[in-house]
């Protein structure tokens, strides 16, 4: 807020007219002697309205604490964490570190970079491209592919992380181990037009409409500008750019059975935006992402908390620097998670910018932060363990 009571940033700016209402106007008749001889109200004005937020103070506090610890531990330039309700699109926590400090003001910290700054999503995108492929019926969890590295597209060799070759593997295994070269082949089955259509339907390339100023649209170029190489690298989150809130909204759609909801910070009814995929395709991908967290070799296993049935996809987005392209050592480290996987109530997105410790992978940095957030929510009784229901109707 400014000295005149006007909103300068955040919800205070976006909702300034609602909050401040309409000022009163008085007419005063004052004589040369300074006395007031008459006074009447020309316009009584109107008080400002209250804003009822979706943010949960305890969720917000825990996210801020764990994120601050993570920024220090991983020597990151900054971090963000958000928790959403996938059934409504409500944002329950929207935290970042470092936080704005009035004693050492930095205007850049007044806005939420999960809303205003776009980044390449890395392998978190494999869950979404994979969802599109499942929805179109061009892949099943047990379809097999070559997981060898490199895979050449238009004369360009594309490698798995650390250039690891896996041999013949299933699509399920490729999601669990985050195999770039398999997702390239899956995206090839989808094709440019369908891949673009699904990503656009998931809300990428345009603002979500969240009630905060300065929201970035991200980058999703029109399909006529894509080449087969663009399609290949988009399958693992390169050549596109998203915001944290966009990524959260897309994972909410995956979590809730296929409906993209507008993310919101003020209490309101859910606002469906698009149908992203079928409930059946979403359920299949959620089970695959549960394996990516549940299994010891999964890239998201550091996010697991016993009893909470967490699922998710880690990602490590390379950063392109002006005039240099992708530069080794510059990354956005991410974890997109939800719980419980079979009937999600929460989506948690954690991201770090410029991690300087090793390993810098999203699964090794943002993944543990998801776990710490869930553990603290549980310790304070804010969430409780879930029971998994088997096909026989028994927990197990």
N, C-alpha and C positions, 0 to 999 in steps of 0.2 A: 504494500500500500504506500502511496505517496503522502506527502504532508497535507495535501488537500483532500485526502480520503478517497482518491481515485486508484483503481487497480492498475498496477504496472506490469504484472506478469502472472502467469498461471491462471487458475480459475477466477482470481480476483479481476484480472483483465478481461478474460473471455465473458464473464457474467457481470461486468461492471454495472450495466444499466439495470439489471435485475436487483443487484445488491444495494445500490445507492438510492433507488427510488427516484422521486421527483422532489426537488427542493421547494420549500414554502417561499412565497413572495409577499412582503409587507409594504404598504405605503405609509410613510411617516411624514407628517406635517410639522416642521420644526421652525420656530421663530428665530429672529436675529439674536435674541437673547439666549439661544441654545435650548429653550424649553420645547418639549414635545406637546403640541396642541391637539393633534389628532393622529390616530393610528388605525388603519383597517387592513384586513387581510385581502389581498387581491387574488391569491391562489394558495389554498391550504396545503398543496403538495401531497405527497404520499410516501409512507415509509417504505424502505427497501424490503424485499422479500427474503426469506431464509432459503438457503441451499442445503438440501439433505444429501449427504455424500454416501457413496457405496463403500468408501474406505473403512476398513476395520482397524482401529487404533492398535490393537495387539498384533495383528498380522503385519501392520506397517512397521511397528517398533522392532519386531523380530527380524524382518527383512533388512532394515537399516543396520541393525547390529551385525548380522552375519555378513552382509555385504561389505561393511567397513573392515571387518576382520579379513575377508577375502582379498580386498584391495591391498591391504598391508602384507598379507601372507604371500600373495602371488606377485607382488610388486607391479600391480597394474596401474595404468594411468587413471582409470576410472571404471566404474561398474554400475549395472542396473539390475534390479530384480522386480518382477511384477507377479502378482497372483490374481487370477481371474476365476470367476464362476462360469464354467462353460455352458451352464443351462440358461443363463440370462445375459451374459456378456458384461456383467458388473465387474469392475476392477476393485479388488479387496485390498491390494497393496501396490504402491508404485514408488519404489525407493531407488535412490542413487547414492553413490559415494565417489568422491567426497561430496559432502553436503555444503550448502551455502552457509557461510559464517559471517554474521553482521560485523564482527570485530575485524575481519579481513575480507571485505566484500569483493566478490568476483562475479560480475554480471553473467558470465557464461554458465554459472551454476544455478541461476534462477529458473532456467527452463529444464524440463525433463528430457534428457537425450534419448530416452526410449521412445519419445514421440517426435522429436525434432531432428534427429540424426539418423541417416540411413547407413547400413553396412551390408557386406556380403554375408549371407546366412550360413555358408559352408554346408556341412553334411546334415544339418537339421532339415535341409530341403529334401533329402532322400526320402524322408517319411511322407512328404507331400507329393512328390513325383511318383513314389511308389503307390500312394493311395490312388492317384489318378489312373495308374496302370491296372491296379486291382479293380477299380470301378469300371474300366473299359474292357476287362476280361482278357487283357493281353499278357497277363502274368498270373501265376499262382504261387503260393509260398514254396512249393516243392519243385518248381521249374528249375532246370540247371543251366548254368552259364560258365564260361571261362572266367576265372578270377585272376588270370595272369596279368602281369604288369610289364611293360606298358601296353596300352591299347591305342592304336593309331587311327586318328580321324583327320581326314583331309591332309595327310602327311605330317600331322602333329602328334608326337607320342604323348599320351596322357597316362599318368602313373597313379598307383595307389599310394597311400601314406607310406613313407619310407621305402617306396618302390617294391613293396612286398607282393609276391605272387602266391595265390591261394590254390591254383589248380581248378578243377571242376567243383563248383559249389552251388547250393540252392539259393533262390532269392531270399529265403528266410535267413540263411547264413550271412548273406551279403548285407542285410539290414543289421543283424547283430554285430557283425565285425566292421561294418561301414566300408564296403568294398567299392571304390569309385568305378572301376572298370565294369562291374556288373550293372551298376545303375546307368551307365552310358548305354549299354545294350537294351536295358528296359526302356529308357527314354526313346531309343531308336524305334522300338516297336510302337510306341505312342505316336511319334512323329511331331513335327514342329507345331502344326496347327492345334492338335489336341493338347499338347503340353502347355502351350500358351493359353488356350481357352481355360484349362483348369486353374492355372496360376492366377489368371485374371479373375476368375470366379472366386478364388480364395481371398481376393482383396488386395493383391499386390499391384503396384504401379499407380495407386491412387490413395488419397487420404482416407482414413477410416471414418472421420467425422467425430472423433472424440472431442470433448468440450475443453480443449486446451489450444492456445494460440501457437502458430508456427509449426503446425504438423507437416512433416515431410511426406511426399508421395512415394518415395522410393524410386527404383528404376526397374521397369519391365518394358523393354523395347517392343514395338509392334512386330508381329511374326514375319512380315515381309522383309524385315531387316535381319532376320536370323539366317545363319548358315548351319550346316550339320555340326560344325565345331561349336557354335553357340548352344545348340541343343545338348551336345555332349556335356559341356561344362556346367550348364544350368542344372543338369541332373544331380550335381553335388554342390549347388549353391554358388557358382561363380558366374560372373557376367550379369548378375541381378543384384539389386540392393533393396533391403527391407528395413523397417523400423521394428523395435521391440514390440510395440503394440500391434503392428500388423502380424508379426509372427505369433503373438499370443492369440489373436483372433482366429488365425488359421488353425492353430492347434486346438482351440475351443471347438471349431467345427468338426475336426477329427474326433474329438472327445465326446461330443454330444450326438454323434450319429449323422453328421453331414450338413448342418445348418450354420451358415456364417451369420453371426450376430454382430451388431454394431457395438463396439466396446464403449462403456460409459462410466463416468465418475459421479454423476448425479442420479439419484434414485428415480427410476422410470420403468415402465414395462419393457420387456425384451423387444428388440427391434430386428426381426429377420431381414437379412440383406440378400442372401442367395442360398440356393441348395448346391452344396459342393460335391457331394458324393452320396452313394447309397449307404444306409445303415449297415448293410452286410459288409461292404468294402471297408468301412470305418472300423467295424468290429475285428475284422481280420488284421488290419494294420495295427490296431491297439494291442492285439495279442503278440504280434511280432515285436513291437516296441517294448512290451513287457519282458520278452526274452532278452532284448538288448540291455536291460537293466538287471534282470534276475540272474542271468548266467554269468559266471565268473569271468569269462572271456569277452563279454559284451562291452562295447565302448562306453556304455552308460552305467556300468556296474557300481561306480563310486557314488551314485545317487541313491542306491537301494537302502531302504529301512525296513527291517523285518516287520511284517504284519500290515504294511501300508500299501502293498501291491502297486508300487510306483512303476510307471512305464515312461519311456521317453527316448529322445535322440540327441546325442551330442553333436557338436559341430565346431569346426575351427576354420573361420573364414580368413583367407589371405587378404591383405590390404594392398591396394595399388596406390602408390605415391605419385604425385604429379611429375610427369616427365620421365618416370622411372619404371612404371608398370609394377607388377608384383615384386615385392622385395622380401627376401628371407629375413625372418625375425620380427615381422610386423603382422599381427593377427588379432582377430576378434574371436574370443573363446566363449562358447555358448553351450547351454543345456536347456532343451525344451522338454518339460516333463508334465505328467498328469497323474492323478490318483483318485480312487482306485482305478486300475486300467479297465475293469469290466463295466463300471458304471461311474464315470469320473465326476467328481465334485469340485476339483480344483485343477487349474492349469498353472504351472510355475515356470517362468522363463527367467534365466539368469545369464547375464553377459558381462564379460570383462574386455576392456580395450587395452591392447599392448601389454599383455602379461610378459614379465621378464624372467620368470623362473622356469625351470625345466622339470617335468614336461609341461608344455604350454597348451596341450590339447584341451578342448572344451570338457571332455569327459573327466579329465584330471584336475580341473580348476572349478568350472561352473558346476560340474556334477557333484562334488563334495558340498558345495554351498547349498544346493537343493537339499541334500541330505541333512545338513545342519539346520536349515529352516524347518523341515518337517519334524526333526527330532525336538526342536524347541517348541513348536506348535503342540506337539504331543505332550511334552513335559508340563506345559501350562494347561493341559486339558482342553485345548481349543479344537483338537481333532482326536479321533480315537481309531485304533486299529480296525481293519476290515476283515471280513471272512470271505474267502473265495468259494464260490458255488460251482461245483463240478457238474458235468453233464448228468450225473445221477441225482443231482439236487442236494448233495451233501457238501459240507464245507471240507476243504482239504487243499 
